[in-house]
Amino acid sequence: MKLNKTEILEYQRNEPPYLMMDCATKIEPGKYAHGYKELKEDEWFFKVHWKGDPNMPGMLQVEAMTQMAALAILTLPGNKGKKMYLSSANDLKFIKKVLPNKIFHIETKILSFKRGLAVCEGLGKVDNEIASKAKFILILPDEILKYNLEKKS
């Protein structure tokens, strides 16, 4: 499965300028999603981070990874357009600056998805070199509610 920006917006709720991907080049629902963001010189975050030394903020790199990983869950049957939230992130590594006029390639993998909880990992690459990586947990609240024992009692 491949999605352009318009199709991505059908599956998930982030919108420009906070949408951190332009294309999902390869998606295997429930397993992985890969894609990229073209980093233009006039991106809003380059204007403020840092003057005279622009760099894509590390947490926006992680956001790009979480948005891409969410597509792997939101493309599963019945999940299109649902909300997903980042629950936690760890093992964050920022290795290389991510600069204007580059392409930020995003590779994510779903390590497990059970009862609305997705354990994921992601890589951000520039010029075929790892720029950042992270492990994180995403939640799909609609799915979690199905298992809420307090409400069933």
ZIHU-V735006 format. One record per helix or strand. SS is the DSSP state (@ for helix, = for strand). FROM is the first residue (numbers start at 1). TO is the last residue. If there is no record, write none. Layout:
ss=SS from=FROM to=TO
ss=SS from=FROM to=TO
This chain:
ss== from=3 to=3
ss=@ from=5 to=11
ss== from=23 to=28
ss== from=32 to=39
ss=@ from=58 to=74
ss== from=85 to=94
ss== from=102 to=114
ss== from=117 to=126
ss== from=129 to=139
ss=@ from=141 to=145
ss=@ from=149 to=152
